Amino acid sequence: MTDTATETAMLEAVRDTIRSSLSLADHECQIEYDDLAPAIVGDLYVVVLPGGLSDGPAHRGGHVIDEMMDVDVTVVKRATAKPRDMHREVYLRNLTSLNDWIQKIRDAIDFSYTVNDAANAIILRDAASSEGFVEPLKYAGMDRRPQLVRGEYFAATNEPAAGLKRTVFFRGARRLQSR
């Protein structure tokens, strides 16, 4: 018998690992279907997003379900206030801070069997299955350029450079199940 816990379990495991590794409050790191921040977000918001689920190489004979799971993580950082003529300085200072957070997330998730163990515990709890993830997520790059976020993104004024966001990609977590 198969279950449908693959995507849910990995997303929850990634979220929980980021929260604990980076000491983030629940409202600072959420699972969402898009990367829009809620209006009440603080200076930092981390969004865990599904990156897709596809068949793995052993999914051919009908007796094995081989799933490959991807996860995207978007980091949104509010810009520090500066006069409009100082936006370049704001960009560079905030880019450094944004990239520091992305590196911390990469360190927590890339090739982490701790994330797999957490996802497998969720699968066991929710689907009563011991057939879990056998390969971890792997870092697969990030957006070529960070994106400026306008004030509307934070449900604020019409500020043209209210923050920055950038998405980091993790690929290839593999789960095997028998039919």
NUFIVEX-511104 format. One line per 5 residues: number of its first residue (from 1); their letters; for each residue x, y, z of N, C-alpha, C. Coordinates in nm, 2 decimals, m for minus. Example, Ala and Ser with C-alpha at 12.3 -4.5 7.8 and 13.67 -1.06 7.14 Angstrom:
1) AS) 1.32,m0.57,0.78,1.23,m0.45,0.78,1.32,m0.33,0.78; 1.28,m0.22,0.71,1.37,m0.11,0.71,1.29,0.00,0.79;
END
This chain:
1) MTDTA) 0.08,m0.12,0.00,0.00,0.00,0.00,0.09,0.12,0.00; 0.05,0.22,m0.08,0.13,0.35,m0.09,0.06,0.46,m0.01; 0.13,0.56,0.02,0.07,0.68,0.09,0.10,0.81,0.01; 0.04,0.91,0.06,0.06,1.04,m0.01,0.13,1.14,0.07; 0.21,1.10,0.17,0.28,1.18,0.26,0.41,1.24,0.21;
6) TETAM) 0.46,1.20,0.10,0.59,1.24,0.05,0.62,1.39,0.06; 0.54,1.47,m0.02,0.56,1.61,m0.03,0.54,1.68,0.11; 0.43,1.65,0.17,0.39,1.71,0.30,0.50,1.69,0.40; 0.55,1.57,0.41,0.65,1.53,0.51,0.78,1.61,0.49; 0.83,1.61,0.36,0.95,1.68,0.34,0.94,1.83,0.36;
11) LEAVR) 0.83,1.89,0.32,0.81,2.04,0.34,0.81,2.07,0.49; 0.74,1.99,0.57,0.74,2.01,0.71,0.88,1.99,0.77; 0.95,1.89,0.73,1.09,1.87,0.78,1.18,1.98,0.75; 1.17,2.03,0.62,1.26,2.14,0.59,1.23,2.27,0.67; 1.10,2.30,0.68,1.05,2.41,0.76,1.10,2.40,0.90;
16) DTIRS) 1.08,2.29,0.96,1.12,2.27,1.10,1.27,2.27,1.12; 1.34,2.22,1.03,1.49,2.23,1.04,1.54,2.37,1.03; 1.48,2.45,0.93,1.52,2.59,0.92,1.49,2.66,1.05; 1.37,2.64,1.10,1.33,2.71,1.22,1.43,2.68,1.33; 1.46,2.56,1.35,1.54,2.52,1.47,1.69,2.56,1.44;
21) SLSLA) 1.74,2.54,1.32,1.88,2.57,1.29,1.91,2.72,1.30; 1.81,2.80,1.25,1.84,2.94,1.24,1.77,3.02,1.36; 1.71,2.95,1.45,1.64,3.01,1.57,1.53,3.11,1.52; 1.45,3.06,1.43,1.34,3.15,1.38,1.21,3.11,1.45; 1.13,3.21,1.47,1.00,3.19,1.53,0.91,3.13,1.42;
26) DHECQ) 0.80,3.07,1.46,0.70,3.01,1.36,0.66,3.11,1.26; 0.63,3.23,1.29,0.58,3.33,1.19,0.69,3.38,1.10; 0.81,3.35,1.13,0.92,3.39,1.04,0.96,3.29,0.93; 0.91,3.17,0.95,0.93,3.06,0.85,0.81,2.97,0.83; 0.75,2.98,0.71,0.63,2.91,0.69,0.63,2.83,0.56;
31) IEYDD) 0.54,2.73,0.54,0.52,2.66,0.42,0.41,2.74,0.34; 0.43,2.77,0.22,0.33,2.84,0.14,0.33,2.79,0.00; 0.23,2.82,m0.08,0.22,2.79,m0.22,0.28,2.89,m0.31; 0.30,3.01,m0.25,0.37,3.12,m0.33,0.47,3.19,m0.23; 0.54,3.28,m0.28,0.64,3.35,m0.19,0.60,3.49,m0.14;
36) LAPAI) 0.47,3.51,m0.14,0.42,3.64,m0.09,0.42,3.64,0.06; 0.48,3.74,0.12,0.48,3.76,0.26,0.35,3.81,0.32; 0.31,3.76,0.44,0.20,3.82,0.50,0.23,3.96,0.55; 0.12,4.04,0.56,0.14,4.18,0.60,0.21,4.20,0.73; 0.20,4.11,0.82,0.26,4.12,0.95,0.41,4.08,0.96;
41) VGDLY) 0.47,4.04,0.85,0.61,3.99,0.85,0.70,4.10,0.91; 0.80,4.05,0.98,0.91,4.14,1.03,1.02,4.16,0.93; 1.14,4.18,0.98,1.25,4.21,0.89,1.30,4.09,0.81; 1.26,3.97,0.85,1.30,3.85,0.78,1.18,3.75,0.76; 1.17,3.70,0.64,1.06,3.60,0.62,1.12,3.49,0.53;
46) VVVLP) 1.11,3.36,0.57,1.16,3.25,0.50,1.04,3.17,0.46; 1.02,3.14,0.33,0.91,3.07,0.27,0.96,2.94,0.21; 0.91,2.82,0.26,0.94,2.69,0.21,0.83,2.66,0.11; 0.87,2.63,m0.01,0.78,2.61,m0.12,0.80,2.47,m0.19; 0.69,2.40,m0.23,0.71,2.28,m0.31,0.79,2.31,m0.44;
51) GGLSD) 0.89,2.23,m0.47,0.97,2.25,m0.59,0.93,2.15,m0.70; 0.84,2.06,m0.67,0.80,1.95,m0.76,0.83,1.81,m0.71; 0.75,1.72,m0.77,0.76,1.58,m0.73,0.76,1.50,m0.86; 0.86,1.42,m0.89,0.86,1.34,m1.01,0.91,1.20,m0.99; 0.89,1.12,m1.09,0.93,0.98,m1.09,1.09,0.97,m1.09;
56) GPAHR) 1.14,0.88,m1.00,1.28,0.85,m1.00,1.32,0.74,m1.10; 1.44,0.70,m1.11,1.49,0.61,m1.20,1.44,0.46,m1.18; 1.40,0.43,m1.06,1.35,0.29,m1.04,1.20,0.28,m1.06; 1.14,0.38,m1.10,0.99,0.38,m1.12,0.96,0.33,m1.26; 0.98,0.20,m1.28,0.96,0.15,m1.41,0.87,0.02,m1.41;
61) GGHVI) 0.90,m0.06,m1.31,0.84,m0.20,m1.32,0.70,m0.21,m1.26; 0.65,m0.11,m1.19,0.52,m0.11,m1.13,0.51,m0.16,m0.99; 0.62,m0.22,m0.94,0.62,m0.27,m0.80,0.69,m0.17,m0.70; 0.76,m0.07,m0.76,0.83,0.03,m0.68,0.78,0.17,m0.72; 0.75,0.25,m0.62,0.72,0.39,m0.64,0.84,0.46,m0.60;
66) DEMMD) 0.91,0.52,m0.70,1.03,0.59,m0.68,1.00,0.74,m0.70; 1.01,0.82,m0.60,0.97,0.96,m0.61,1.09,1.05,m0.58; 1.11,1.15,m0.66,1.21,1.25,m0.64,1.14,1.39,m0.61; 1.18,1.44,m0.49,1.12,1.56,m0.44,1.22,1.68,m0.44; 1.16,1.79,m0.48,1.24,1.92,m0.48,1.17,2.02,m0.39;
71) VDVTV) 1.25,2.10,m0.33,1.20,2.21,m0.24,1.27,2.34,m0.27; 1.20,2.45,m0.28,1.25,2.58,m0.30,1.23,2.66,m0.17; 1.33,2.74,m0.13,1.32,2.83,m0.01,1.35,2.97,m0.05; 1.25,3.06,m0.03,1.27,3.20,m0.06,1.29,3.27,0.07; 1.39,3.36,0.06,1.43,3.44,0.18,1.39,3.59,0.14;
76) VKRAT) 1.31,3.65,0.23,1.27,3.79,0.21,1.33,3.87,0.32; 1.40,3.98,0.29,1.46,4.06,0.39,1.42,4.21,0.36; 1.36,4.27,0.47,1.33,4.41,0.46,1.46,4.49,0.44; 1.45,4.60,0.37,1.56,4.69,0.35,1.57,4.78,0.47; 1.69,4.81,0.51,1.71,4.91,0.61,1.67,5.05,0.55;
81) AKPRD) 1.62,5.14,0.63,1.57,5.27,0.58,1.70,5.35,0.55; 1.69,5.41,0.43,1.80,5.50,0.38,1.73,5.60,0.29; 1.79,5.72,0.27,1.74,5.81,0.17,1.74,5.76,0.03; 1.66,5.80,m0.05,1.65,5.75,m0.19,1.78,5.76,m0.27; 1.86,5.86,m0.24,1.99,5.87,m0.31,2.09,5.78,m0.26;
86) MHREV) 2.06,5.70,m0.16,2.16,5.60,m0.11,2.12,5.46,m0.14; 2.03,5.43,m0.24,1.98,5.30,m0.26,2.09,5.20,m0.30; 2.19,5.24,m0.37,2.30,5.14,m0.40,2.36,5.09,m0.27; 2.39,5.18,m0.18,2.44,5.13,m0.05,2.35,5.04,0.02; 2.22,5.07,0.02,2.12,4.99,0.08,2.12,4.85,0.01;
91) YLRNL) 2.12,4.85,m0.12,2.12,4.72,m0.19,2.24,4.63,m0.15; 2.36,4.69,m0.15,2.48,4.61,m0.11,2.48,4.56,0.03; 2.44,4.64,0.12,2.43,4.60,0.26,2.33,4.49,0.28; 2.21,4.51,0.22,2.10,4.41,0.23,2.13,4.28,0.16; 2.20,4.29,0.04,2.24,4.17,m0.03,2.33,4.08,0.06;
96) TSLND) 2.43,4.15,0.12,2.52,4.07,0.21,2.44,4.00,0.32; 2.34,4.07,0.38,2.26,4.01,0.49,2.17,3.90,0.43; 2.11,3.92,0.32,2.03,3.82,0.25,2.11,3.69,0.22; 2.23,3.71,0.16,2.31,3.60,0.13,2.36,3.52,0.25; 2.38,3.59,0.36,2.42,3.53,0.49,2.31,3.43,0.53;
101) WIQKI) 2.18,3.47,0.52,2.07,3.39,0.56,2.06,3.27,0.46; 2.08,3.29,0.34,2.08,3.18,0.24,2.19,3.08,0.27; 2.30,3.13,0.30,2.41,3.03,0.34,2.38,2.95,0.46; 2.32,3.01,0.56,2.27,2.93,0.68,2.17,2.83,0.64; 2.08,2.86,0.55,1.98,2.77,0.51,2.04,2.66,0.43;
106) RDAID) 2.14,2.69,0.34,2.21,2.59,0.26,2.28,2.49,0.36; 2.35,2.55,0.46,2.42,2.46,0.55,2.32,2.37,0.63; 2.20,2.41,0.66,2.11,2.33,0.73,2.04,2.22,0.65; 2.02,2.25,0.52,1.94,2.16,0.43,2.03,2.07,0.34; 2.13,2.12,0.28,2.21,2.05,0.18,2.27,1.92,0.23;
111) FSYTV) 2.23,1.81,0.17,2.28,1.67,0.20,2.25,1.64,0.35; 2.14,1.69,0.41,2.11,1.66,0.55,2.03,1.54,0.57; 2.09,1.44,0.63,2.01,1.32,0.66,1.92,1.35,0.79; 1.95,1.45,0.86,1.87,1.49,0.97,1.73,1.54,0.91; 1.73,1.61,0.80,1.60,1.64,0.74,1.53,1.52,0.69;
116) NDAAN) 1.60,1.42,0.63,1.54,1.30,0.59,1.48,1.23,0.71; 1.55,1.22,0.82,1.50,1.15,0.94,1.38,1.22,0.99; 1.37,1.35,0.99,1.25,1.42,1.04,1.14,1.39,0.94; 1.16,1.39,0.81,1.05,1.36,0.72,1.01,1.22,0.73; 1.10,1.13,0.76,1.06,0.99,0.77,0.98,0.97,0.90;
121) AIILR) 1.01,1.04,1.01,0.93,1.04,1.13,0.79,1.09,1.11; 0.77,1.19,1.03,0.64,1.24,0.99,0.56,1.14,0.91; 0.63,1.07,0.81,0.57,0.97,0.73,0.52,0.85,0.82; 0.61,0.81,0.91,0.57,0.70,1.00,0.45,0.74,1.09; 0.45,0.87,1.14,0.34,0.92,1.23,0.21,0.93,1.15;
126) DAASS) 0.22,0.99,1.03,0.09,1.02,0.96,0.04,0.91,0.87; 0.13,0.84,0.81,0.09,0.73,0.71,0.12,0.59,0.76; 0.18,0.58,0.88,0.22,0.45,0.93,0.30,0.37,0.84; 0.39,0.44,0.77,0.48,0.37,0.67,0.62,0.39,0.72; 0.70,0.29,0.71,0.85,0.30,0.73,0.93,0.31,0.60;
131) EGFVE) 0.85,0.33,0.49,0.92,0.35,0.36,0.94,0.50,0.34; 1.06,0.54,0.38,1.08,0.69,0.38,1.18,0.73,0.27; 1.24,0.85,0.30,1.34,0.91,0.21,1.47,0.83,0.23; 1.54,0.80,0.12,1.67,0.73,0.12,1.78,0.82,0.07; 1.75,0.93,0.01,1.85,1.03,m0.04,1.81,1.17,0.00;
136) PLKYA) 1.90,1.25,0.04,1.86,1.38,0.09,1.85,1.49,m0.02; 1.80,1.60,0.02,1.80,1.72,m0.07,1.94,1.76,m0.10; 1.96,1.81,m0.21,2.09,1.87,m0.25,2.08,2.01,m0.30; 2.17,2.09,m0.26,2.17,2.23,m0.31,2.18,2.23,m0.46; 2.10,2.31,m0.53,2.10,2.32,m0.68,2.11,2.46,m0.73;
141) GMDRR) 2.15,2.55,m0.65,2.17,2.69,m0.69,2.06,2.78,m0.63; 2.07,2.91,m0.69,1.97,3.01,m0.64,1.94,3.10,m0.76; 1.84,3.19,m0.74,1.81,3.29,m0.84,1.94,3.36,m0.88; 1.95,3.39,m1.01,2.07,3.46,m1.06,2.09,3.59,m0.99; 1.98,3.66,m0.97,1.98,3.79,m0.91,1.87,3.80,m0.80;
146) PQLVR) 1.90,3.87,m0.69,1.79,3.90,m0.60,1.69,3.99,m0.66; 1.57,3.99,m0.61,1.46,4.07,m0.67,1.43,4.18,m0.56; 1.42,4.30,m0.61,1.37,4.41,m0.52,1.22,4.39,m0.49; 1.19,4.42,m0.37,1.05,4.40,m0.32,1.00,4.54,m0.29; 0.89,4.57,m0.35,0.82,4.71,m0.33,0.75,4.70,m0.20;
151) GEYFA) 0.71,4.82,m0.15,0.64,4.83,m0.03,0.51,4.76,m0.02; 0.44,4.74,m0.14,0.31,4.67,m0.14,0.33,4.53,m0.10; 0.45,4.47,m0.12,0.47,4.33,m0.09,0.45,4.31,0.06; 0.48,4.42,0.14,0.47,4.41,0.29,0.34,4.48,0.33; 0.25,4.51,0.23,0.12,4.58,0.26,0.15,4.71,0.32;
156) ATNEP) 0.26,4.78,0.27,0.30,4.91,0.32,0.28,5.02,0.22; 0.36,5.12,0.23,0.35,5.23,0.14,0.41,5.20,0.00; 0.41,5.29,m0.09,0.46,5.27,m0.22,0.61,5.28,m0.23; 0.68,5.23,m0.14,0.83,5.24,m0.14,0.88,5.15,m0.25; 0.96,5.20,m0.34,1.01,5.12,m0.45,1.12,5.02,m0.41;
161) AAGLK) 1.18,5.03,m0.30,1.29,4.93,m0.26,1.27,4.90,m0.11; 1.16,4.83,m0.08,1.13,4.80,0.06,1.21,4.68,0.11; 1.26,4.60,0.02,1.33,4.48,0.06,1.39,4.40,m0.06; 1.45,4.29,m0.03,1.51,4.20,m0.13,1.46,4.06,m0.10; 1.44,3.98,m0.21,1.41,3.84,m0.19,1.49,3.76,m0.29;
166) RTVFF) 1.52,3.64,m0.25,1.60,3.55,m0.34,1.56,3.40,m0.30; 1.55,3.32,m0.40,1.51,3.18,m0.38,1.63,3.09,m0.40; 1.65,2.99,m0.31,1.75,2.89,m0.32,1.68,2.76,m0.35; 1.74,2.68,m0.43,1.68,2.55,m0.48,1.75,2.43,m0.42; 1.67,2.33,m0.38,1.72,2.20,m0.33,1.65,2.10,m0.42;
171) RGARR) 1.73,2.00,m0.47,1.67,1.90,m0.55,1.71,1.76,m0.51; 1.63,1.66,m0.55,1.67,1.52,m0.55,1.65,1.44,m0.42; 1.56,1.48,m0.33,1.53,1.39,m0.22,1.46,1.28,m0.28; 1.50,1.16,m0.24,1.44,1.04,m0.30,1.37,0.95,m0.20; 1.25,0.91,m0.23,1.17,0.82,m0.15,1.13,0.70,m0.23;
176) LQSR) 1.15,0.58,m0.17,1.11,0.46,m0.23,1.00,0.39,m0.15; 0.90,0.34,m0.23,0.79,0.27,m0.16,0.76,0.15,m0.25; 0.70,0.04,m0.18,0.66,m0.07,m0.26,0.51,m0.07,m0.27; 0.46,m0.14,m0.37,0.32,m0.15,m0.39,0.26,m0.27,m0.33;
END
